[in-house]
Amino acid sequence: WWFTRQRPAFAFKWTHAYAAAPGWYFPCGQYLLTALAPAGLVSLLGIGLMLVLPVGWLLPLVLMLAFNFSGAVADFWVAAWLLRQPRGVLALDEGDAITLFIPASK
């Protein structure tokens, strides 16, 4: 929403949940922010909660954080892939697929 001013499309699949912005082409920096923010923000929130929640909540919280972080592995892979692309690349995230549009070489 921050970049498009439109509500993202949310979906739940058998193995994962995702939010996407179909039809929007994001520059590299914007895409990296949207792809990596969930893992980073949820991890920071979880670490903060570790400091204030009772000890009995530690194991469930760590398991939720591990599940969230492991679910972000594809986001990290796409981010690494995107960073190896030429300057000016645009990313189209359709949830289950990411298409890169690479400017023609001069």
SULTA-V448773 format. One record per pair of residues at least 12 apart in sequence whose C-alpha atoms are under 8 Angstrom apart, sorted by the first residue. I is the first residue (numbers start at 1). J is the second residue. Records with the same first field share a line. If there is no record, write none. Layout:
I: J ; J
This chain:
3: 30
4: 21 ; 24
7: 21
8: 20 ; 21
9: 21 ; 22
16: 71
18: 95
19: 95
20: 93 ; 94 ; 95
21: 92 ; 93 ; 94 ; 95
22: 92 ; 93 ; 94 ; 95
23: 92 ; 93 ; 94
24: 92 ; 93
25: 90 ; 91 ; 92 ; 93
26: 90 ; 91 ; 92
27: 88 ; 89 ; 90 ; 91
28: 82 ; 83 ; 88 ; 89 ; 90 ; 91
31: 91
32: 79
35: 75 ; 76 ; 79
36: 72 ; 75 ; 76 ; 79
39: 68 ; 69 ; 72
42: 65 ; 68
43: 65 ; 69
46: 61 ; 62 ; 65
85: 102
86: 102 ; 103
88: 102 ; 103
89: 101 ; 102 ; 103
90: 102
